[in-house]
């Protein structure tokens, strides 16, 4: 064997780490992009399926960038103006006269749907690389 086919362990290690870093960067971009996409879709769905009184509650759904750190990224869907109402509508509540208001579940099913879609889509993107 000639010396031209040999590579030092240190050089091999550096090349492997460089390739892995590039792959991680690509995946992080996919995570950020897909997180934003799915959050916006979930927000639009919540605006459409939320209980409508005068429409103020439904119109108040919005997305914002959540906490991010090294290797972490999140996007939050929340009801900006009527955040106190979300729990009451989702799970029902007691009225002053002792009766109960029926639950109107809309948040949990939307969250579950888009979390599942997010995972499937991210797996497809990662496998496609």
Steps between C-alpha positions, in 0.01 A plus 500: 500500500628843419494793740273696265200286603552557870334762713576587858243427768487867599428612144232232461338607825496866390341411165233287667415778747484755217256280306286443810489872578376575148229235537394639839479852354275375219276320747478807725388708200234240421382500861467879508325519164261214570428620852393837367292345218310260727443768765349731239277220369387415853430867567282528189313184596438629852368824354254295293385244758503709819165564662369821345308748708585829341809352342741685731626180662558326168675800345744527793699186414856576390846348482823620649854374521552304819815445697798395295839378599776280376328212326155620605233698321132555564206691362201574723136529400303699756192710545639847557192687625283227650758262648300461824204372303684215328492265801137580578385425147721195452396325822172664601438676830256547785247780473383726784170312527681169558451362150789415271585632158578226253857466381571610144825320420687666219858556616611149593380336179672769292819463702499121462430519126779743421752337736450173314527672161815680615674178602407320177608790278828548687581130470435518124727802462782342700477168315497681167841655559 
